[in-house]
Amino acid sequence: MVKICFKMISVLAIGTGTTLLLAWYYLSKNKKQKPPKKWHKVGELSGLYIFPVKSFSFIQENSLECTQLGLKSGWLRDRTLMVIDHDKKFLTLRQHPKMVHIKPSVTDTTLTLAAPGMTSISIDLSNVGKIFNTLIYGQQVPASDCGNEVAKWLSNYLLQEESGLRLVYYPLDEPYRDISSSLKVFPLLKNEHAGAYGDESSYSLLNESSLAHLNTRLDEPITADQLRMNFIVKGAEPHDEDNWDWIKIGDVTFRNIRPCTRCAVTTVDPKTATKHPNFEPVKTLRKYRSPDDPDVRKFVKGSPVMGIHLGLMGTNGFVKINDPVYVGINGD
């Protein structure tokens, strides 16, 4: 096994109509790059979620550090672990809904996984395997294998087999993926916003009232954790976040870099670990939260949007529950 230290590794070779995203798209094209001098309070941070393992259950915290890679607290980092198959391709709730019932915890350098009917298992994140490349949406990204014991544990739980799955760990401090193909549609999205193993970016934000508005349209209301966002904000009007540009949570500054597309992952009920038979809430979201711009709609392949992705602007900092949330005032 190879000892891994973050610092010693370098990079390897309301809207209820359909115009919401069109407005966001045009407003984002020529925004100034300097943060505004004046801010307006729009709410407070009511939820803070970190997902150490892609598609597994969450950990809810009162305070976390914001870094270029994403949320962290020591060795607890957002979406820096994921499951891969024998072909080194990543797997998620799309293929294995039972992943949502695997509960992670991190103490010092130790990751512990627990799941129904399974004896919990622990691994030392500072002592994982050598670095190799795995695949996310066809792109190579660095990974370190977490060992045979946890691989067998995951295979037993998810496949009822002795092998077939591996757990890998992101060994870098900074994003690695090239997401420049998104720039024509989302010009504020940069490679430094890619995060580790997340689908689209290192941060995401949801407005409580947007979720409440969605729930008025659903036969079975959902909870915020089903949408798997990092920041939950209270106090704003439904879907106000669509139009936010510069955002400050406490003293940490972010920028709205693209809307958050909603996919099959959000159809998995975290209580039952099963997909909704009618593909909810995506089916309902498509009725009133679809992109209007044809280029955007083509890029997201018809997926509806809810919530926003953020890019960290400037230095690291800490956020905590009940922090004020501000939006920059245009023209300053």
C-alpha positions in Angstrom: 0.0 0.0 0.0 1.1 3.6 -0.7 1.1 6.3 2.0 -0.9 9.3 0.6 -0.7 12.9 1.8 -2.8 15.5 0.0 0.0 18.0 -0.2 2.7 15.7 -1.7 0.7 14.7 -4.7 0.7 16.7 -7.9 -1.6 16.4 -10.9 -1.1 13.3 -13.0 -0.2 12.8 -16.9 -40.1 31.5 -9.9 -39.9 30.4 -12.4 -42.8 28.2 -13.3 -42.4 28.9 -17.0 -39.8 27.6 -19.4 -37.9 30.8 -19.7 -36.0 30.5 -16.5 -32.8 29.0 -18.0 -32.9 31.2 -21.0 -32.7 34.2 -18.8 -29.9 32.7 -16.7 -28.0 31.8 -19.9 -28.0 35.3 -21.4 -27.4 37.1 -18.1 -24.3 34.9 -17.5 -22.5 35.6 -20.7 -21.0 38.9 -20.0 -20.9 39.2 -16.3 -17.9 41.0 -14.8 -15.4 38.8 -13.1 -14.8 40.9 -10.0 -17.1 40.3 -7.0 -19.6 43.1 -6.2 -18.9 45.6 -3.5 -22.5 45.6 -2.2 -24.5 42.6 -1.1 -28.2 41.9 -0.3 -29.2 39.3 2.3 -31.6 36.8 0.7 -31.7 34.1 3.4 -29.8 31.8 5.7 -28.0 28.5 5.4 -30.4 25.9 6.8 -28.7 22.7 5.6 -25.1 21.6 5.1 -24.6 18.1 3.4 -21.5 16.3 2.5 -21.4 13.1 0.5 -18.0 11.4 1.0 -18.8 8.5 -1.4 -20.5 9.2 -4.7 -24.1 7.9 -4.5 -23.9 6.7 -0.9 -25.8 8.4 2.0 -24.9 11.8 3.3 -23.3 13.3 6.5 -25.0 16.4 7.8 -22.6 18.9 9.5 -22.9 22.2 11.3 -19.7 23.6 9.8 -17.4 22.7 7.0 -14.5 24.2 5.1 -14.9 25.3 1.5 -12.0 24.4 -0.8 -11.5 24.4 -4.5 -12.2 20.7 -4.6 -15.3 21.0 -2.5 -16.5 20.7 1.1 -14.2 19.1 3.7 -13.3 18.6 7.3 -9.9 17.0 7.7 -10.0 13.7 5.7 -13.8 14.1 5.2 -14.2 15.4 1.7 -17.1 15.7 -0.6 -17.5 13.0 -3.3 -13.8 11.9 -3.2 -14.7 8.2 -3.2 -16.7 6.2 -5.7 -17.4 2.6 -6.8 -16.1 1.3 -10.0 -16.5 -2.0 -11.9 -14.0 -4.3 -13.6 -13.8 -2.0 -16.6 -12.8 0.9 -14.3 -16.1 2.7 -15.0 -17.9 4.5 -12.2 -21.3 3.2 -10.8 -24.0 5.2 -9.1 -27.6 5.0 -7.8 -28.7 4.7 -11.4 -27.4 1.1 -11.5 -27.5 0.3 -7.8 -30.2 2.1 -5.8 -29.1 0.3 -2.6 -26.1 2.5 -2.5 -28.2 5.1 -0.8 -28.5 2.9 2.3 -24.7 2.7 2.7 -23.8 5.1 5.5 -20.3 6.5 5.6 -18.5 8.1 8.5 -15.0 9.5 8.8 -12.9 9.7 12.0 -9.4 11.1 11.6 -8.1 9.1 8.5 -10.5 6.2 8.9 -13.6 5.7 6.7 -16.3 3.4 8.0 -19.1 2.0 5.9 -22.3 0.6 7.4 -25.3 -1.0 5.6 -28.4 -3.0 6.5 -27.6 -6.6 7.2 -23.8 -6.0 6.9 -21.1 -5.9 9.5 -19.5 -2.4 9.2 -16.1 -2.1 7.6 -13.3 0.5 8.0 -10.3 1.5 5.8 -7.4 3.9 6.4 -7.6 6.6 3.7 -4.0 7.6 4.4 -2.9 4.1 3.3 -4.5 3.2 0.0 -3.2 1.7 -3.2 -1.1 3.1 -5.9 -2.5 5.7 -8.3 -4.1 4.7 -11.6 -6.7 6.2 -14.0 -10.4 5.4 -13.9 -13.2 6.8 -16.0 -16.0 9.4 -15.5 -18.1 10.0 -18.5 -15.3 8.8 -20.7 -12.6 11.0 -19.1 -9.7 9.6 -17.3 -9.4 10.7 -13.6 -6.8 9.7 -11.0 -7.8 7.1 -8.3 -6.3 5.0 -5.6 -7.8 1.6 -4.9 -9.0 1.1 -1.3 -8.3 -2.6 -1.0 -9.7 -6.1 -1.4 -11.7 -6.2 1.9 -13.9 -3.3 1.1 -14.2 -4.4 -2.5 -15.6 -7.8 -1.3 -17.9 -6.0 1.2 -19.4 -3.8 -1.6 -19.7 -6.7 -4.0 -21.5 -8.8 -1.4 -24.0 -6.0 -0.5 -24.7 -4.6 -4.0 -24.2 -7.7 -6.2 -24.5 -10.6 -3.8 -21.2 -11.7 -5.3 -17.7 -12.1 -4.0 -16.2 -9.7 -6.5 -17.1 -7.3 -9.2 -16.8 -3.9 -7.5 -13.9 -1.7 -6.2 -13.9 1.4 -4.0 -11.5 4.1 -5.2 -10.3 7.3 -3.5 -9.4 10.6 -5.2 -5.7 11.3 -4.3 -5.4 15.0 -5.3 -6.2 18.3 -3.7 -7.4 20.0 -6.8 -9.9 19.2 -9.7 -8.4 17.2 -12.6 -11.1 16.8 -15.2 -11.4 18.9 -18.4 -14.9 20.2 -18.6 -14.2 22.8 -21.3 -16.8 21.2 -23.6 -19.5 22.9 -21.4 -18.1 26.4 -21.9 -20.2 27.3 -25.0 -23.4 26.7 -23.1 -22.2 27.6 -19.6 -19.4 30.2 -20.0 -18.8 30.7 -16.2 -18.0 27.0 -15.7 -14.3 26.4 -15.5 -12.1 23.4 -15.0 -11.2 24.5 -11.5 -14.9 24.0 -10.6 -15.1 20.4 -11.6 -14.6 18.9 -8.1 -13.4 15.3 -7.6 -15.9 12.7 -8.6 -19.1 14.7 -8.7 -21.1 14.8 -11.9 -21.0 18.6 -12.6 -19.2 20.8 -10.1 -17.8 21.0 -6.6 -20.8 22.8 -5.0 -24.6 22.8 -5.3 -27.3 24.9 -3.7 -31.0 24.4 -3.3 -33.6 26.9 -2.0 -36.0 25.4 0.6 -39.0 27.2 -1.0 -38.2 25.7 -4.4 -38.4 22.2 -2.9 -41.7 23.2 -1.1 -43.1 24.4 -4.4 -42.2 21.1 -6.1 -43.8 19.2 -3.3 -47.1 20.9 -3.9 -47.1 19.3 -7.4 -46.1 15.8 -6.2 -48.4 13.1 -4.9 -45.6 11.9 -2.6 -43.4 14.8 -1.2 -39.7 14.3 -1.2 -37.0 15.6 1.2 -33.9 17.7 0.4 -31.5 14.7 0.8 -33.2 13.0 -2.2 -31.9 15.9 -4.4 -28.3 15.4 -3.0 -27.3 19.1 -2.7 -24.6 20.6 -0.5 -26.2 23.8 0.6 -29.8 24.3 1.6 -31.0 27.9 1.9 -34.1 29.2 3.6 -35.8 32.6 3.3 -35.9 33.2 -0.4 -38.8 32.9 -2.9 -39.2 29.8 -5.0 -36.6 29.5 -7.6 -35.0 32.9 -6.8 -31.7 31.1 -7.0 -32.0 30.8 -10.8 -31.2 34.5 -11.0 -28.5 34.8 -8.4 -25.0 35.5 -9.8 -22.5 36.3 -7.1 -23.4 34.5 -3.8 -21.8 34.8 -0.4 -22.4 32.3 2.5 -21.0 33.9 5.6 -17.7 35.2 4.4 -17.2 32.7 1.6 -17.8 33.9 -2.0 -19.2 31.7 -4.8 -20.6 32.2 -8.2 -23.6 30.6 -9.9 -21.9 28.7 -12.8 -24.8 26.6 -14.1 -28.2 25.3 -13.3 -28.4 21.8 -11.7 -29.9 19.2 -14.1 -32.1 16.5 -12.4 -31.6 12.9 -13.5 -32.6 9.4 -12.6 -30.5 9.6 -9.4 -33.2 11.9 -7.9 -35.9 9.2 -8.4 -34.3 7.0 -5.8 -36.2 7.2 -2.5 -33.5 7.4 0.3 -35.9 5.7 2.7 -36.6 2.6 0.6 -33.6 2.6 -1.8 -36.0 2.0 -4.7 -36.6 4.1 -7.9 -40.0 5.8 -8.2 -42.2 3.7 -10.6 -43.3 6.9 -12.4 -39.8 8.5 -12.5 -40.7 11.2 -10.0 -39.8 13.9 -9.3 -38.2 14.2 -12.7 -41.5 13.6 -14.5 -43.1 16.5 -12.7 -40.1 18.8 -13.1 -40.2 18.4 -16.8 -43.6 20.0 -16.9 -42.4 23.4 -15.6 -38.6 23.3 -15.1 -37.3 22.5 -18.6 -34.7 24.7 -20.4 -36.1 27.0 -23.1 -32.9 27.7 -25.0 -32.5 25.0 -27.7 -28.7 24.8 -27.2 -29.0 24.3 -23.5 -31.8 21.9 -23.9 -29.7 19.8 -26.4 -26.7 19.9 -24.1 -28.6 18.6 -21.0 -30.5 16.1 -23.2 -33.9 17.3 -22.1 -33.3 17.1 -18.4 -35.2 19.5 -16.2 -33.3 21.8 -13.8 -33.7 22.6 -10.1 -31.1 24.3 -7.9 -27.7 25.7 -9.0 -24.1 24.7 -9.2 -21.5 27.0 -7.6 -17.9 27.7 -8.1 -15.7 28.9 -5.3 -14.3 32.4 -6.0 -11.2 33.4 -4.1 -9.8 31.9 -1.0 -11.0 29.0 1.2 -13.2 29.6 4.1 -15.7 28.0 6.5 -19.5 28.0 6.4 -21.8 27.0 9.2 -25.5 26.5 9.7 -27.5 29.8 10.1 -24.8 31.8 8.2 -26.4 34.7 6.3 -26.7 34.2 2.5 -26.1 37.2 0.4 -26.4 38.0 -3.3 -24.3 40.6 -5.0 -26.1 43.8 -6.2 -25.7 44.5 -9.9 -23.8 47.6 -10.9 -21.4 47.7 -7.9 
